[in-house]
Amino acid sequence: MSFARCALRAFATSARPATAAARPAAPSMRQFAASHFGTRFASTTPTPTPLPRSSTSGGIGAHQPPAWQRQQARTHQRNQSALYYTTAVFITFIGLSYTAVPLYRLFCSATGVGGTVQTSKDAGADDARFSPDNMVPVTSRGRKLKITFNADTARALDWTFRPQQRVVEVVPGETALAFYTAKNRSDQDVIGISTYNVMPAQAGPYFNKIQCFCFEEQKLRAGEEVDMPVFFFIDPAFLDDPNTVDVNEITLSYTFFNARTIDTNRLHALNPRAYQEPPAAVAAPSS
């Protein structure tokens, strides 16, 4: 019985195909459709269109320009920003160079730096430099000083400004009076304001002015000419300073500016006692 079963099983096995590789391959969907529904249906089957590949990995940002264009745009933006900053710095330095000279002179006039003198307006009531005892000529030393005068005007001021005398000789402690002449050459009223300094610088602290026209607004009508006095003296302490032993000539220099080109508020802040604002007009009481 068992022998019969084994013989039947062996016969069934030998009747099967030798290998799975001998079987025909399964038809594709296009072949199946063509064989069952006709070639017309198979030809009208849409073929999928491949998607465009992105310039970036992963297919993200396919609408963005290439990497080299983005890098070029960033470089152009950086260059443009650098150009703006450079232009701003250049314009700033041009403005500072334009105002450096008048601002430096105003600073020197207020602090005494660079040979700038102080006036009686700068000194307090207890300042011994302007006491009568300090204005006594010292002739025992036999030293006489030569005072020279200089005058300049800014380009924005159409004035003629000059000293009436070029040289005055004094001894320390001796008071002297000098005059400058200013004339308005324009056809309209102009307000000017002046600064001053003394050279050499070591003589500046000893050059004291009792009266002057510095830091005061001077209004000249069209074609008007005026005389401006300067009342000064050299402090006797000048003779005891070792830095002024070789100084025998002192130059007093004035420069006039157009008041419209000078910030009077800054001028007042630098030297409030030397520059006084004009008092406000008081209205008469109504009857």
Number of C-alpha atoms within 10 A of each C-alpha: 5 6 7 8 9 10 10 10 10 10 10 9 10 9 8 8 10 10 7 7 8 8 9 7 7 8 10 9 10 13 14 13 17 15 12 10 11 12 13 10 12 17 12 8 10 7 7 6 6 6 7 8 11 14 15 14 9 9 12 11 11 14 10 12 11 12 11 9 11 12 11 11 12 12 11 12 12 11 11 12 11 12 11 11 10 12 11 12 11 12 11 12 11 12 11 12 10 11 13 12 11 18 16 13 19 24 19 19 26 23 14 18 18 20 23 29 25 22 20 18 17 16 15 11 10 8 10 11 18 19 11 9 10 18 18 16 17 18 13 7 9 7 12 14 15 14 16 18 20 18 17 17 19 15 10 12 20 17 24 15 21 19 21 14 12 12 16 14 12 19 23 24 22 18 18 16 14 18 15 19 15 21 18 23 18 15 11 11 13 21 17 25 21 22 21 23 24 26 18 16 17 19 24 23 19 23 23 21 21 16 14 18 18 20 24 18 21 19 15 20 16 14 13 17 15 14 14 15 16 15 16 21 23 27 24 20 13 20 18 9 12 8 11 15 10 7 15 12 15 21 20 19 17 21 19 27 22 20 19 13 14 16 10 16 11 13 18 17 11 17 18 16 16 20 19 13 11 8 6 6 6 6 6 6 5 4 3
